[in-house]
Amino acid sequence: MMQITVNGTVTKIPENLSMTELLEQLDLLGKRLAVEVNAELVPRSRFDEHRLAVDDQVEIIHAVGGG
C-alpha cells in the first residue's frame, strides 16, 4: 500500500494503481471530470497508462453544465 492525497484527503491505495483504477475505486469512472496530478492535467486518453506514485497530490474536478 502507498499513500496519496485526493482532493485534500490522505488516501491509501495499492501500489502501481492507474488513474483509471483509482477512479473506479472512487466510483467516478465514466463521469465528466478533469484530473490533475501534482498540478499537471492528466488527459483522459492517458488514464489507463498513468500510474500513481507515493505522495502524489490528486485533484479531481467535476464538470458542471450550465447555461
C-alpha positions as CSV (number, residue, x, y, z in Angstrom):
1,M,0.0,0.0,0.0
2,M,1.1,3.6,-0.6
3,Q,-0.3,7.0,0.4
4,I,-1.5,9.7,-1.9
5,T,-3.7,12.8,-1.4
6,V,-7.1,13.0,-3.2
7,N,-8.8,16.4,-3.0
8,G,-7.0,17.2,0.2
9,T,-7.7,13.8,1.9
10,V,-4.9,11.4,2.6
11,T,-5.8,8.1,1.0
12,K,-4.1,4.7,1.0
13,I,-4.1,2.8,-2.3
14,P,-2.4,-0.3,-3.7
15,E,1.0,0.3,-5.4
16,N,1.1,0.7,-9.2
17,L,-2.5,1.8,-9.4
18,S,-3.6,3.5,-12.6
19,M,-5.7,6.6,-12.8
20,T,-8.5,4.5,-14.3
21,E,-8.3,2.1,-11.3
22,L,-8.4,4.9,-8.8
23,L,-11.4,6.5,-10.4
24,E,-13.1,3.0,-10.5
25,Q,-12.4,2.6,-6.7
26,L,-13.9,6.1,-6.1
27,D,-17.0,5.2,-8.3
28,L,-16.1,8.1,-10.6
29,L,-15.2,6.2,-13.8
30,G,-17.1,7.4,-16.8
31,K,-18.2,10.7,-15.2
32,R,-17.4,14.1,-16.6
33,L,-14.4,15.3,-14.8
34,A,-10.8,16.6,-15.0
35,V,-7.9,15.2,-13.1
36,E,-4.7,16.8,-12.1
37,V,-1.7,15.0,-10.5
38,N,0.9,17.2,-8.8
39,A,-0.7,20.3,-10.6
40,E,-0.4,18.8,-14.1
41,L,-3.5,17.9,-16.0
42,V,-3.8,14.2,-16.9
43,P,-5.7,13.8,-20.2
44,R,-8.5,11.2,-20.2
45,S,-6.7,9.4,-23.0
46,R,-3.8,8.7,-20.6
47,F,-5.8,7.5,-17.5
48,D,-5.1,3.8,-18.3
49,E,-1.3,4.3,-18.6
50,H,-0.8,7.0,-15.8
51,R,0.5,5.2,-12.7
52,L,0.2,6.9,-9.4
53,A,3.2,7.3,-7.1
54,V,3.8,7.7,-3.4
55,D,2.8,11.1,-2.1
56,D,1.1,12.2,-5.4
57,Q,-1.3,15.1,-5.0
58,V,-4.5,14.3,-7.0
59,E,-7.2,16.8,-7.6
60,I,-10.5,15.6,-9.2
61,I,-12.7,18.3,-10.6
62,H,-16.3,17.5,-11.6
63,A,-17.6,19.2,-14.8
64,V,-20.8,21.1,-14.2
65,G,-23.0,22.1,-17.1
66,G,-24.7,25.4,-17.2
67,G,-26.3,27.9,-19.4
